[in-house]
Amino acid sequence: MLDFLDFSLLDILDIVLVAVLLYYVYKLLKGTVAINIFIGIALVVLIWKITQALQMEMLSGLLGTLISLGAIAILIVFQPEVRKFLLMLGSTNFTNKRSFLKQLSFLKTEIHTNMDVESIVLACEEMAVTKTGALIVLERNHNLDFVKSTGDKMDIEINKPILKSIFYKNSPLHDGAIIIKENFIVATRIILPLSKKNLPARFGLRHRAAIGITEKTDALCVLVSEETGEISYIKDGEFVLFKSNNELIETIRYDLT
């Protein structure tokens, strides 16, 4: 009954690889609502394997059937994450080794950024007073080259005056979104994919575009409504609530790590 304890080197390698895979899947899903579902599935699979090892045939058979029938349901539940991963692969240039490794940067244990989040939020705060519309995309792990090509490439270190001047209504760059990567504005006048969600009438194209890009990638969006002057923060296709601009700054900093 305890034959499963007779490990070979290959068995140990198998366990290590599975553990590493599960760890990085956890890192990829961390911070999303899907993480709780993933933990639940992992526990069910663990119990299933234990019942198999202990030769509890009835229980292991029941759990095995449940897992096999739930495969389609799992794909539906994790559909946004699967879509983001496939989109990442589709936008990767596999002929360029450095580019490919860059796309897999979500496998790093920690992601450090020197982005000046405070300047971004303070600029939005001042633009909100004058009801100056703004749409700012913060690039994280997933490559956004597929939307950068719709606008003008830039390489400008961010600060509050620069951000305000870009979105000034008479500026030639104010239309569309800008993309910030690390601490640089890398593209302006970007056209973003629009979400097909049913949104309240008070939300315009900026909100729909912000939701659209965050549905398809892991990017974050900060926007200022031209109609109301309200600042919104969007992640994973959903509005993230905050009580103050200081809380928004801390939330963005946390999401960038």
GROMACS elastic network, one bead per residue, 0.5 to 0.9 nm:
[ bonds ]
;  ai    aj funct       b0    kb
    1     4     6  0.76219   500
    1    53     6  0.78984   500
    1    54     6  0.66999   500
    1    55     6  0.75935   500
    2     5     6  0.57914   500
    2     6     6  0.79053   500
    2    53     6  0.79597   500
    2    54     6  0.78046   500
    3     6     6  0.56242   500
    3     7     6  0.88025   500
    3    53     6  0.86692   500
    4     7     6  0.70647   500
    4    53     6  0.65746   500
    4    54     6  0.89186   500
    7    10     6  0.79380   500
    7    11     6  0.57272   500
    7    12     6  0.67810   500
    8    11     6  0.51446   500
    8    12     6  0.65033   500
    8    13     6  0.87803   500
    9    12     6  0.51603   500
    9    13     6  0.62586   500
    9    14     6  0.86122   500
   10    13     6  0.50288   500
   10    14     6  0.60823   500
   10    15     6  0.86866   500
   11    15     6  0.62773   500
   11    16     6  0.86631   500
   12    15     6  0.51749   500
   12    16     6  0.62033   500
   12    17     6  0.86539   500
   13    16     6  0.51139   500
   13    17     6  0.61357   500
   13    18     6  0.86093   500
   14    17     6  0.52870   500
   14    18     6  0.62565   500
   14    19     6  0.86203   500
   15    18     6  0.51986   500
   15    19     6  0.60823   500
   15    20     6  0.86065   500
   16    19     6  0.50565   500
   16    20     6  0.61300   500
   16    21     6  0.85586   500
   17    20     6  0.51121   500
   17    21     6  0.60969   500
   17    22     6  0.85977   500
   18    21     6  0.50376   500
   18    22     6  0.61187   500
   18    23     6  0.85139   500
   19    22     6  0.51767   500
   19    23     6  0.61062   500
   19    24     6  0.87411   500
   20    23     6  0.50478   500
   20    24     6  0.63023   500
   20    25     6  0.86107   500
   21    24     6  0.53540   500
   21    25     6  0.61802   500
   21    26     6  0.85728   500
   22    25     6  0.50791   500
   22    26     6  0.61046   500
   22    27     6  0.86548   500
   22    42     6  0.86051   500
   23    26     6  0.50596   500
   23    27     6  0.63105   500
   23    28     6  0.87509   500
   24    28     6  0.61315   500
   24    29     6  0.86076   500
   24   106     6  0.81474   500
   24   107     6  0.59952   500
   24   108     6  0.84439   500
   24   109     6  0.83821   500
   25    28     6  0.50170   500
   25    29     6  0.62418   500
   25    30     6  0.84289   500
   25    38     6  0.88247   500
   25   107     6  0.86783   500
   26    29     6  0.51849   500
   26    30     6  0.57709   500
   26    35     6  0.69600   500
   26    38     6  0.78119   500
   26    39     6  0.84199   500
   27    30     6  0.51193   500
   27    31     6  0.86508   500
   27   106     6  0.76500   500
   27   107     6  0.74706   500
   27   108     6  0.86683   500
   27   109     6  0.76534   500
   28    31     6  0.85546   500
   28    32     6  0.89178   500
   28    35     6  0.89999   500
   28    81     6  0.86740   500
   28   106     6  0.65523   500
   28   107     6  0.76734   500
   29    32     6  0.56888   500
   29    33     6  0.81059   500
   29    34     6  0.64392   500
   29    35     6  0.54080   500
   29    38     6  0.82443   500
   29    81     6  0.78268   500
   30    33     6  0.83603   500
   30    34     6  0.81532   500
   30    35     6  0.59108   500
   31    34     6  0.83690   500
   31    35     6  0.71706   500
   31   255     6  0.80122   500
   32    35     6  0.58474   500
   32    36     6  0.84343   500
   32   236     6  0.79078   500
   33    36     6  0.63816   500
   33    37     6  0.76347   500
   34    37     6  0.52216   500
   34    38     6  0.61896   500
   34    39     6  0.87718   500
   34    77     6  0.76557   500
   34    78     6  0.68632   500
   34    81     6  0.85779   500
   35    39     6  0.62294   500
   35    40     6  0.86399   500
   36    39     6  0.51640   500
   36    40     6  0.62591   500
   36    41     6  0.87087   500
   37    40     6  0.50709   500
   37    41     6  0.62132   500
   37    42     6  0.86001   500
   37    74     6  0.89992   500
   37    77     6  0.84316   500
   38    41     6  0.51313   500
   38    42     6  0.61164   500
   38    43     6  0.86642   500
   38    78     6  0.89851   500
   39    42     6  0.50377   500
   39    43     6  0.62356   500
   39    44     6  0.87360   500
   40    43     6  0.52057   500
   40    44     6  0.63670   500
   40    45     6  0.87747   500
   41    44     6  0.51211   500
   41    45     6  0.62315   500
   41    46     6  0.85762   500
   41    67     6  0.86328   500
   41    74     6  0.88836   500
   42    45     6  0.51671   500
   42    46     6  0.61009   500
   42    47     6  0.86629   500
   43    47     6  0.61638   500
   43    48     6  0.85059   500
   44    47     6  0.51879   500
   44    48     6  0.61190   500
   44    49     6  0.87331   500
   44    63     6  0.76326   500
   44    67     6  0.81912   500
   45    49     6  0.62288   500
   45    50     6  0.86427   500
   45    63     6  0.80631   500
   45    64     6  0.84518   500
   45    67     6  0.76892   500
   46    49     6  0.52388   500
   46    50     6  0.62572   500
   46    51     6  0.87217   500
   47    50     6  0.50645   500
   47    51     6  0.61891   500
   47    52     6  0.85960   500
   47    60     6  0.83327   500
   47    63     6  0.83486   500
   48    51     6  0.52339   500
   48    52     6  0.62553   500
   48    53     6  0.87239   500
   48    59     6  0.78621   500
   48    60     6  0.54229   500
   48    61     6  0.84084   500
   48    62     6  0.88269   500
   48    63     6  0.58148   500
   48    64     6  0.67642   500
   48    67     6  0.89767   500
   49    52     6  0.50045   500
   49    53     6  0.61801   500
   49    54     6  0.86577   500
   49    60     6  0.75367   500
   50    53     6  0.50581   500
   50    54     6  0.61974   500
   50    55     6  0.85100   500
   50    56     6  0.86861   500
   50    60     6  0.82906   500
   51    54     6  0.50663   500
   51    55     6  0.60119   500
   51    56     6  0.51035   500
   51    57     6  0.73144   500
   51    58     6  0.89697   500
   51    59     6  0.67476   500
   51    60     6  0.52309   500
   51    61     6  0.89650   500
   51    63     6  0.89690   500
   52    56     6  0.60319   500
   52    57     6  0.67313   500
   52    59     6  0.84667   500
   52    60     6  0.55296   500
   52    61     6  0.83638   500
   53    56     6  0.77626   500
   54    57     6  0.84648   500
   55    58     6  0.87683   500
   55    60     6  0.78307   500
   56    59     6  0.58085   500
   56    60     6  0.59363   500
   56    61     6  0.83419   500
   57    60     6  0.51434   500
   57    61     6  0.57290   500
   57    62     6  0.84014   500
   58    61     6  0.51829   500
   58    62     6  0.62090   500
   58    63     6  0.87217   500
   59    62     6  0.50817   500
   59    63     6  0.61758   500
   59    64     6  0.84585   500
   60    63     6  0.51297   500
   60    64     6  0.59111   500
   60    65     6  0.85246   500
   61    64     6  0.50098   500
   61    65     6  0.61470   500
   61    66     6  0.85512   500
   62    65     6  0.52486   500
   62    66     6  0.62221   500
   62    67     6  0.87138   500
   63    67     6  0.61143   500
   63    68     6  0.86035   500
   64    67     6  0.51640   500
   64    68     6  0.61755   500
   64    69     6  0.85723   500
   65    68     6  0.51949   500
   65    69     6  0.60653   500
   65    70     6  0.83789   500
   66    69     6  0.52858   500
   66    70     6  0.59844   500
   66    71     6  0.88092   500
   67    70     6  0.50005   500
   67    71     6  0.63906   500
   68    71     6  0.54823   500
   68    72     6  0.84316   500
   69    72     6  0.69996   500
   69    73     6  0.79127   500
   70    73     6  0.50158   500
   70    74     6  0.60834   500
   70    75     6  0.87287   500
   71    74     6  0.51128   500
   71    75     6  0.64604   500
   71    76     6  0.88520   500
   72    75     6  0.51467   500
   72    76     6  0.64199   500
   72    77     6  0.87784   500
   73    76     6  0.50824   500
   73    77     6  0.62090   500
   73    78     6  0.86462   500
   74    77     6  0.50662   500
   74    78     6  0.60819   500
   74    79     6  0.82032   500
   75    78     6  0.52446   500
   75    79     6  0.56329   500
   75    82     6  0.77133   500
   76    80     6  0.85198   500
   77    80     6  0.79435   500
   77    81     6  0.89224   500
   78    81     6  0.53961   500
   78    82     6  0.61049   500
   78    83     6  0.85372   500
   79    82     6  0.50851   500
   79    83     6  0.59663   500
   79    84     6  0.85523   500
   80    83     6  0.50969   500
   80    84     6  0.61748   500
   80    85     6  0.86693   500
   80   215     6  0.69023   500
   80   216     6  0.73036   500
   80   217     6  0.88474   500
   80   236     6  0.84817   500
   81    84     6  0.51264   500
   81    85     6  0.62007   500
   81    86     6  0.86641   500
   81   216     6  0.86901   500
   81   217     6  0.87045   500
   82    85     6  0.51420   500
   82    86     6  0.61568   500
   82    87     6  0.84631   500
   83    86     6  0.52112   500
   83    87     6  0.59839   500
   83    88     6  0.84970   500
   83   215     6  0.88820   500
   83   216     6  0.68135   500
   83   217     6  0.83955   500
   84    87     6  0.50494   500
   84    88     6  0.61164   500
   84    89     6  0.87184   500
   84   142     6  0.80313   500
   84   215     6  0.79029   500
   84   216     6  0.54315   500
   84   217     6  0.52561   500
   84   218     6  0.73694   500
   85    88     6  0.50488   500
   85    89     6  0.63532   500
   85    90     6  0.86535   500
   85   142     6  0.84228   500
   85   217     6  0.82982   500
   86    89     6  0.50328   500
   86    90     6  0.60427   500
   86    91     6  0.86049   500
   87    91     6  0.61872   500
   87    92     6  0.86463   500
   87   142     6  0.85570   500
   87   216     6  0.74380   500
   87   217     6  0.77184   500
   88    91     6  0.53191   500
   88    92     6  0.63053   500
   88   103     6  0.69629   500
   88   104     6  0.88791   500
   88   142     6  0.59203   500
   88   143     6  0.66275   500
   88   144     6  0.88390   500
   88   217     6  0.79057   500
   89    92     6  0.52057   500
   89    93     6  0.84696   500
   89    94     6  0.88201   500
   89   100     6  0.86930   500
   89   103     6  0.78831   500
   90    93     6  0.82377   500
   91   103     6  0.89799   500
   91   143     6  0.71596   500
   91   144     6  0.82604   500
   91   145     6  0.75029   500
   91   146     6  0.68874   500
   92    95     6  0.88195   500
   92    96     6  0.86383   500
   92    99     6  0.69604   500
   92   100     6  0.60019   500
   92   103     6  0.68495   500
   92   143     6  0.77859   500
   93    96     6  0.56993   500
   93    97     6  0.80877   500
   93    99     6  0.63513   500
   93   100     6  0.62719   500
   94    97     6  0.64416   500
   94    98     6  0.89543   500
   94    99     6  0.73443   500
   94   100     6  0.56420   500
   95    99     6  0.83288   500
   95   100     6  0.80013   500
   96    99     6  0.52922   500
   96   100     6  0.62575   500
   96   101     6  0.87745   500
   97   100     6  0.51124   500
   97   101     6  0.62059   500
   97   102     6  0.85026   500
   98   101     6  0.52435   500
   98   102     6  0.61079   500
   98   103     6  0.87826   500
   99   102     6  0.50039   500
   99   103     6  0.64350   500
  100   103     6  0.52205   500
  100   104     6  0.67799   500
  101   104     6  0.51734   500
  101   105     6  0.66533   500
  102   105     6  0.52535   500
  102   106     6  0.87320   500
  102   141     6  0.80982   500
  102   142     6  0.89263   500
  102   143     6  0.84937   500
  103   106     6  0.75819   500
  103   141     6  0.66826   500
  103   142     6  0.63062   500
  103   143     6  0.65495   500
  104   107     6  0.59366   500
  104   108     6  0.82166   500
  104   141     6  0.76663   500
  104   142     6  0.84203   500
  105   108     6  0.56952   500
  105   111     6  0.82833   500
  105   141     6  0.61254   500
  105   142     6  0.84930   500
  106   109     6  0.79053   500
  106   110     6  0.86131   500
  106   111     6  0.79167   500
  106   140     6  0.88975   500
  106   141     6  0.58754   500
  106   142     6  0.83350   500
  107   110     6  0.86205   500
  108   111     6  0.66020   500
  110   257     6  0.67060   500
  111   256     6  0.74962   500
  111   257     6  0.51234   500
  112   256     6  0.77437   500
  112   257     6  0.58807   500
  113   116     6  0.88823   500
  113   182     6  0.57922   500
  113   183     6  0.79288   500
  113   253     6  0.85785   500
  113   256     6  0.69655   500
  113   257     6  0.70355   500
  114   117     6  0.86132   500
  114   182     6  0.60372   500
  114   183     6  0.61250   500
  115   118     6  0.86808   500
  115   158     6  0.83525   500
  115   180     6  0.85303   500
  115   181     6  0.77514   500
  115   184     6  0.78949   500
  115   253     6  0.84201   500
  115   256     6  0.87680   500
  116   119     6  0.56446   500
  116   120     6  0.67580   500
  116   158     6  0.72244   500
  116   159     6  0.75725   500
  116   182     6  0.84292   500
  116   183     6  0.62320   500
  117   120     6  0.51046   500
  117   121     6  0.63052   500
  117   122     6  0.85706   500
  117   183     6  0.87556   500
  117   249     6  0.61635   500
  117   250     6  0.85970   500
  117   252     6  0.72044   500
  117   253     6  0.68668   500
  118   121     6  0.52920   500
  118   122     6  0.60028   500
  118   123     6  0.84350   500
  118   160     6  0.88917   500
  118   246     6  0.83959   500
  118   249     6  0.60571   500
  118   250     6  0.89604   500
  119   122     6  0.51331   500
  119   123     6  0.59476   500
  119   124     6  0.85049   500
  119   158     6  0.77034   500
  119   159     6  0.56761   500
  119   160     6  0.51197   500
  119   161     6  0.89574   500
  119   163     6  0.86385   500
  120   123     6  0.52583   500
  120   124     6  0.62906   500
  120   125     6  0.86855   500
  120   136     6  0.85924   500
  120   158     6  0.79336   500
  120   159     6  0.72676   500
  120   160     6  0.64774   500
  120   163     6  0.74201   500
  120   222     6  0.86151   500
  120   249     6  0.87114   500
  121   124     6  0.50037   500
  121   125     6  0.60928   500
  121   126     6  0.87540   500
  121   160     6  0.86978   500
  121   222     6  0.81945   500
  121   231     6  0.89654   500
  121   245     6  0.69013   500
  121   246     6  0.85802   500
  121   248     6  0.76741   500
  121   249     6  0.66320   500
  122   126     6  0.63390   500
  122   127     6  0.85976   500
  122   160     6  0.70002   500
  122   245     6  0.79530   500
  123   126     6  0.52565   500
  123   127     6  0.61657   500
  123   128     6  0.85152   500
  123   159     6  0.82795   500
  123   160     6  0.50681   500
  123   161     6  0.75033   500
  123   162     6  0.89875   500
  123   163     6  0.65373   500
  123   164     6  0.61731   500
  124   128     6  0.59188   500
  124   129     6  0.87374   500
  124   132     6  0.86401   500
  124   134     6  0.75290   500
  124   160     6  0.86838   500
  124   163     6  0.84502   500
  124   164     6  0.79725   500
  124   222     6  0.82048   500
  124   223     6  0.75048   500
  124   224     6  0.64532   500
  124   231     6  0.70389   500
  125   128     6  0.51029   500
  125   129     6  0.66796   500
  125   224     6  0.84345   500
  125   229     6  0.88525   500
  125   230     6  0.89048   500
  125   231     6  0.74670   500
  125   245     6  0.78334   500
  126   129     6  0.53143   500
  126   130     6  0.69736   500
  126   131     6  0.87227   500
  126   132     6  0.86557   500
  126   164     6  0.82304   500
  127   130     6  0.53263   500
  127   131     6  0.58731   500
  127   133     6  0.73038   500
  127   134     6  0.78422   500
  127   164     6  0.69395   500
  127   167     6  0.84829   500
  127   168     6  0.87551   500
  127   224     6  0.72640   500
  127   229     6  0.75275   500
  128   132     6  0.60965   500
  128   133     6  0.77489   500
  128   134     6  0.89301   500
  128   224     6  0.60822   500
  128   225     6  0.74212   500
  128   226     6  0.79440   500
  128   228     6  0.80514   500
  128   230     6  0.61791   500
  128   231     6  0.67965   500
  129   132     6  0.77656   500
  129   229     6  0.64101   500
  129   230     6  0.88882   500
  130   133     6  0.89751   500
  130   226     6  0.86660   500
  130   229     6  0.71876   500
  131   224     6  0.74778   500
  131   225     6  0.67589   500
  131   227     6  0.66592   500
  131   228     6  0.65855   500
  131   230     6  0.80413   500
  132   164     6  0.87229   500
  132   167     6  0.69981   500
  132   168     6  0.69251   500
  132   169     6  0.72188   500
  132   224     6  0.69742   500
  132   225     6  0.72869   500
  132   226     6  0.53186   500
  132   227     6  0.86061   500
  132   229     6  0.70214   500
  133   167     6  0.69085   500
  133   168     6  0.84535   500
  133   169     6  0.82639   500
  133   174     6  0.85067   500
  133   206     6  0.84691   500
  133   223     6  0.74333   500
  133   224     6  0.51153   500
  133   225     6  0.51959   500
  133   227     6  0.79327   500
  133   229     6  0.74982   500
  134   164     6  0.88667   500
  134   166     6  0.89641   500
  134   167     6  0.59849   500
  134   168     6  0.89912   500
  134   174     6  0.77787   500
  134   175     6  0.86805   500
  134   176     6  0.82317   500
  134   177     6  0.72270   500
  134   178     6  0.86429   500
  134   206     6  0.80605   500
  134   222     6  0.80695   500
  134   223     6  0.52727   500
  134   225     6  0.70097   500
  134   226     6  0.76140   500
  135   167     6  0.86261   500
  135   176     6  0.70872   500
  135   178     6  0.65736   500
  135   179     6  0.88799   500
  135   206     6  0.65925   500
  135   207     6  0.85805   500
  135   209     6  0.88007   500
  135   210     6  0.74975   500
  135   221     6  0.71450   500
  135   222     6  0.61623   500
  135   224     6  0.65758   500
  135   225     6  0.86692   500
  136   177     6  0.57758   500
  136   178     6  0.51962   500
  136   179     6  0.61294   500
  136   180     6  0.72854   500
  136   210     6  0.85092   500
  136   220     6  0.83367   500
  136   221     6  0.56181   500
  136   222     6  0.51906   500
  136   223     6  0.59707   500
  136   224     6  0.88627   500
  137   177     6  0.69499   500
  137   178     6  0.60320   500
  137   180     6  0.60998   500
  137   181     6  0.86434   500
  137   210     6  0.77647   500
  137   213     6  0.85007   500
  137   214     6  0.89463   500
  137   219     6  0.65995   500
  137   220     6  0.57925   500
  137   222     6  0.66073   500
  137   223     6  0.85391   500
  138   178     6  0.86354   500
  138   179     6  0.59543   500
  138   181     6  0.61892   500
  138   182     6  0.82262   500
  138   219     6  0.56304   500
  138   220     6  0.50032   500
  138   221     6  0.60582   500
  138   222     6  0.80029   500
  138   256     6  0.86555   500
  139   142     6  0.71567   500
  139   143     6  0.75180   500
  139   144     6  0.71141   500
  139   179     6  0.67092   500
  139   180     6  0.60616   500
  139   181     6  0.51908   500
  139   182     6  0.77006   500
  139   217     6  0.89585   500
  139   218     6  0.76488   500
  139   220     6  0.67613   500
  139   221     6  0.88879   500
  139   256     6  0.89705   500
  140   143     6  0.78253   500
  140   181     6  0.72569   500
  140   182     6  0.82424   500
  140   217     6  0.88420   500
  140   218     6  0.64342   500
  140   219     6  0.55610   500
  140   220     6  0.76589   500
  140   256     6  0.68409   500
  141   217     6  0.86187   500
  141   218     6  0.68538   500
  141   219     6  0.77662   500
  142   217     6  0.61096   500
  142   218     6  0.61669   500
  142   219     6  0.72489   500
  143   146     6  0.77997   500
  143   217     6  0.82733   500
  144   147     6  0.56975   500
  144   148     6  0.62011   500
  144   149     6  0.89500   500
  144   179     6  0.85485   500
  144   217     6  0.81104   500
  144   219     6  0.84922   500
  145   149     6  0.62246   500
  146   149     6  0.60196   500
  146   150     6  0.77826   500
  147   150     6  0.54630   500
  147   151     6  0.75784   500
  147   190     6  0.65482   500
  147   191     6  0.66549   500
  147   192     6  0.64504   500
  147   193     6  0.82663   500
  148   151     6  0.57177   500
  148   152     6  0.73002   500
  148   153     6  0.70147   500
  148   178     6  0.88894   500
  148   179     6  0.77573   500
  148   186     6  0.81759   500
  148   187     6  0.59992   500
  148   188     6  0.79621   500
  148   189     6  0.88385   500
  148   190     6  0.62233   500
  148   191     6  0.82139   500
  149   152     6  0.72946   500
  149   153     6  0.77885   500
  149   187     6  0.85650   500
  149   190     6  0.78674   500
  150   189     6  0.76283   500
  150   190     6  0.55354   500
  150   191     6  0.58645   500
  150   192     6  0.84431   500
  151   176     6  0.83845   500
  151   177     6  0.87521   500
  151   178     6  0.87215   500
  151   187     6  0.64567   500
  151   188     6  0.57172   500
  151   191     6  0.68880   500
  152   173     6  0.87640   500
  152   186     6  0.84388   500
  152   187     6  0.53834   500
  152   188     6  0.52842   500
  152   189     6  0.62766   500
  152   190     6  0.73583   500
  153   185     6  0.85919   500
  153   186     6  0.57019   500
  153   188     6  0.65710   500
  154   184     6  0.83486   500
  154   185     6  0.61315   500
  154   188     6  0.69778   500
  155   184     6  0.60344   500
  155   185     6  0.56732   500
  155   186     6  0.50027   500
  155   187     6  0.75850   500
  156   162     6  0.84976   500
  156   183     6  0.84284   500
  156   184     6  0.52216   500
  156   185     6  0.50758   500
  156   186     6  0.68804   500
  157   162     6  0.85242   500
  157   183     6  0.58745   500
  157   185     6  0.62338   500
  157   186     6  0.89271   500
  158   161     6  0.85673   500
  158   162     6  0.65068   500
  158   163     6  0.69734   500
  158   180     6  0.81220   500
  158   183     6  0.59584   500
  158   184     6  0.54398   500
  158   185     6  0.62207   500
  159   162     6  0.55315   500
  159   163     6  0.64217   500
  159   164     6  0.88671   500
  159   183     6  0.89882   500
  160   163     6  0.53075   500
  160   164     6  0.62667   500
  160   165     6  0.86571   500
  161   164     6  0.51704   500
  161   165     6  0.60525   500
  161   166     6  0.86385   500
  162   165     6  0.51729   500
  162   166     6  0.62391   500
  162   167     6  0.89012   500
  163   166     6  0.52848   500
  163   167     6  0.65990   500
  163   168     6  0.87236   500
  163   185     6  0.89946   500
  164   167     6  0.54528   500
  164   168     6  0.60672   500
  165   168     6  0.50861   500
  165   169     6  0.87050   500
  165   171     6  0.69365   500
  165   173     6  0.88051   500
  165   174     6  0.83337   500
  166   169     6  0.84054   500
  166   171     6  0.60683   500
  166   172     6  0.78657   500
  166   173     6  0.55932   500
  166   174     6  0.53752   500
  166   175     6  0.89720   500
  166   178     6  0.88754   500
  166   188     6  0.84385   500
  167   170     6  0.82364   500
  167   171     6  0.66120   500
  167   172     6  0.88340   500
  167   173     6  0.68842   500
  167   175     6  0.75563   500
  168   171     6  0.53199   500
  168   172     6  0.87438   500
  168   173     6  0.84167   500
  168   174     6  0.62025   500
  169   172     6  0.82565   500
  169   173     6  0.88850   500
  169   174     6  0.62310   500
  169   175     6  0.84508   500
  170   173     6  0.85687   500
  170   174     6  0.75132   500
  171   174     6  0.54651   500
  171   175     6  0.84566   500
  172   175     6  0.74076   500
  172   189     6  0.88395   500
  173   176     6  0.79104   500
  173   178     6  0.89455   500
  173   188     6  0.64348   500
  173   189     6  0.58095   500
  174   177     6  0.78589   500
  174   178     6  0.88037   500
  174   188     6  0.80390   500
  174   189     6  0.67701   500
  175   188     6  0.83013   500
  175   189     6  0.54074   500
  175   190     6  0.79790   500
  175   191     6  0.89253   500
  176   188     6  0.72210   500
  176   190     6  0.50696   500
  176   191     6  0.57309   500
  176   192     6  0.78296   500
  176   206     6  0.83441   500
  177   187     6  0.83117   500
  177   188     6  0.60428   500
  177   189     6  0.53694   500
  177   191     6  0.66492   500
  177   192     6  0.73776   500
  177   206     6  0.84911   500
  177   209     6  0.88965   500
  177   210     6  0.89620   500
  178   185     6  0.69651   500
  178   186     6  0.76645   500
  178   187     6  0.55445   500
  178   189     6  0.61789   500
  178   190     6  0.60280   500
  179   184     6  0.84526   500
  179   185     6  0.58298   500
  179   186     6  0.57929   500
  179   187     6  0.52483   500
  179   188     6  0.65440   500
  179   190     6  0.77205   500
  180   183     6  0.66929   500
  180   184     6  0.54969   500
  180   186     6  0.58127   500
  180   187     6  0.74199   500
  181   184     6  0.54773   500
  181   185     6  0.64466   500
  181   186     6  0.65022   500
  182   185     6  0.85202   500
  185   188     6  0.75828   500
  187   190     6  0.68858   500
  191   209     6  0.82429   500
  192   209     6  0.54674   500
  192   210     6  0.75237   500
  192   212     6  0.71896   500
  192   213     6  0.62935   500
  193   208     6  0.84321   500
  193   209     6  0.57968   500
  193   210     6  0.83734   500
  193   211     6  0.87675   500
  193   212     6  0.53977   500
  193   213     6  0.60014   500
  193   216     6  0.86712   500
  194   197     6  0.89370   500
  194   205     6  0.76490   500
  194   206     6  0.88508   500
  194   207     6  0.87988   500
  194   208     6  0.53976   500
  194   210     6  0.76681   500
  194   211     6  0.72891   500
  194   213     6  0.73814   500
  195   198     6  0.86313   500
  195   207     6  0.88039   500
  195   208     6  0.52783   500
  195   209     6  0.62448   500
  195   210     6  0.80472   500
  195   211     6  0.58481   500
  195   213     6  0.77946   500
  195   215     6  0.77041   500
  195   237     6  0.84057   500
  196   199     6  0.86573   500
  196   208     6  0.78178   500
  196   212     6  0.77025   500
  197   208     6  0.79211   500
  197   211     6  0.85730   500
  197   212     6  0.87338   500
  199   202     6  0.81089   500
  199   203     6  0.65853   500
  199   204     6  0.87357   500
  199   207     6  0.89158   500
  199   208     6  0.78792   500
  200   203     6  0.58814   500
  200   204     6  0.88542   500
  201   204     6  0.72919   500
  202   227     6  0.87965   500
  203   206     6  0.77463   500
  203   207     6  0.58719   500
  203   208     6  0.73532   500
  203   225     6  0.84389   500
  204   207     6  0.56127   500
  204   208     6  0.64377   500
  204   209     6  0.87706   500
  204   225     6  0.82052   500
  204   227     6  0.88938   500
  205   209     6  0.58851   500
  205   210     6  0.83884   500
  206   209     6  0.51420   500
  206   210     6  0.60804   500
  206   211     6  0.85717   500
  206   223     6  0.73341   500
  206   224     6  0.84380   500
  206   225     6  0.75607   500
  207   210     6  0.50619   500
  207   211     6  0.61187   500
  207   212     6  0.84448   500
  207   223     6  0.75671   500
  207   225     6  0.82410   500
  207   232     6  0.82804   500
  207   234     6  0.85712   500
  208   211     6  0.52076   500
  208   212     6  0.60469   500
  208   213     6  0.88650   500
  209   213     6  0.63200   500
  209   214     6  0.86244   500
  210   213     6  0.55634   500
  210   214     6  0.63240   500
  210   215     6  0.85918   500
  210   220     6  0.82203   500
  210   221     6  0.58391   500
  210   222     6  0.79534   500
  210   223     6  0.78031   500
  210   233     6  0.88902   500
  210   234     6  0.67802   500
  210   235     6  0.86813   500
  210   237     6  0.76227   500
  211   214     6  0.52683   500
  211   215     6  0.60099   500
  211   216     6  0.87696   500
  211   221     6  0.80623   500
  211   234     6  0.65968   500
  211   235     6  0.76565   500
  211   236     6  0.75139   500
  211   238     6  0.67032   500
  211   239     6  0.82611   500
  212   215     6  0.51903   500
  212   216     6  0.65021   500
  212   217     6  0.87667   500
  212   237     6  0.66240   500
  213   216     6  0.52803   500
  213   217     6  0.60184   500
  213   218     6  0.81970   500
  213   219     6  0.69715   500
  213   220     6  0.84109   500
  213   221     6  0.83534   500
  213   236     6  0.86311   500
  213   237     6  0.76733   500
  214   217     6  0.51593   500
  214   218     6  0.57957   500
  214   219     6  0.53487   500
  214   220     6  0.62597   500
  214   221     6  0.72862   500
  214   234     6  0.72267   500
  214   235     6  0.58242   500
  214   238     6  0.81537   500
  215   218     6  0.75346   500
  215   219     6  0.86061   500
  215   235     6  0.80223   500
  215   236     6  0.52656   500
  215   238     6  0.83274   500
  216   219     6  0.84910   500
  216   236     6  0.81428   500
  216   237     6  0.82777   500
  217   220     6  0.87179   500
  217   236     6  0.77131   500
  218   235     6  0.75568   500
  218   236     6  0.65558   500
  219   235     6  0.71502   500
  219   236     6  0.78142   500
  220   233     6  0.76197   500
  220   234     6  0.60979   500
  220   235     6  0.52066   500
  220   236     6  0.76940   500
  220   252     6  0.81746   500
  220   255     6  0.83299   500
  220   256     6  0.85599   500
  221   232     6  0.80795   500
  221   233     6  0.57984   500
  221   234     6  0.51429   500
  221   235     6  0.66833   500
  222   231     6  0.71543   500
  222   232     6  0.58001   500
  222   234     6  0.65200   500
  223   230     6  0.82006   500
  223   231     6  0.56936   500
  223   232     6  0.53450   500
  223   233     6  0.66371   500
  223   234     6  0.83913   500
  224   227     6  0.89085   500
  224   228     6  0.83091   500
  224   229     6  0.58530   500
  224   230     6  0.56441   500
  224   232     6  0.64608   500
  225   228     6  0.55088   500
  225   230     6  0.53215   500
  225   231     6  0.65619   500
  225   232     6  0.79408   500
  226   229     6  0.55894   500
  226   230     6  0.80604   500
  227   230     6  0.81995   500
  228   231     6  0.88740   500
  232   239     6  0.70591   500
  232   240     6  0.76388   500
  232   241     6  0.80434   500
  232   242     6  0.89463   500
  233   238     6  0.84944   500
  233   239     6  0.59374   500
  233   240     6  0.55510   500
  233   241     6  0.73644   500
  233   242     6  0.84033   500
  233   248     6  0.79222   500
  233   252     6  0.86653   500
  234   237     6  0.63050   500
  234   238     6  0.54474   500
  234   240     6  0.56644   500
  234   241     6  0.88684   500
  235   238     6  0.54458   500
  235   239     6  0.65363   500
  235   240     6  0.67100   500
  235   255     6  0.89103   500
  236   239     6  0.84314   500
  241   248     6  0.84466   500
  242   245     6  0.75201   500
  242   246     6  0.89241   500
  242   247     6  0.61243   500
  242   248     6  0.58420   500
  242   251     6  0.82920   500
  243   246     6  0.84050   500
  243   247     6  0.64824   500
  243   248     6  0.77171   500
  244   247     6  0.51919   500
  244   248     6  0.63442   500
  244   249     6  0.87973   500
  245   249     6  0.61983   500
  245   250     6  0.87036   500
  246   249     6  0.51054   500
  246   250     6  0.64166   500
  246   251     6  0.86362   500
  247   250     6  0.51615   500
  247   251     6  0.60612   500
  247   252     6  0.86383   500
  248   251     6  0.50046   500
  248   252     6  0.61501   500
  248   253     6  0.85297   500
  249   252     6  0.53321   500
  249   253     6  0.62001   500
  249   254     6  0.86537   500
  250   253     6  0.50755   500
  250   254     6  0.61323   500
  250   255     6  0.86395   500
  251   254     6  0.51404   500
  251   255     6  0.62072   500
  251   256     6  0.86586   500
  252   255     6  0.50413   500
  252   256     6  0.61271   500
  252   257     6  0.88404   500
  253   256     6  0.51967   500
  253   257     6  0.66533   500
  254   257     6  0.54414   500
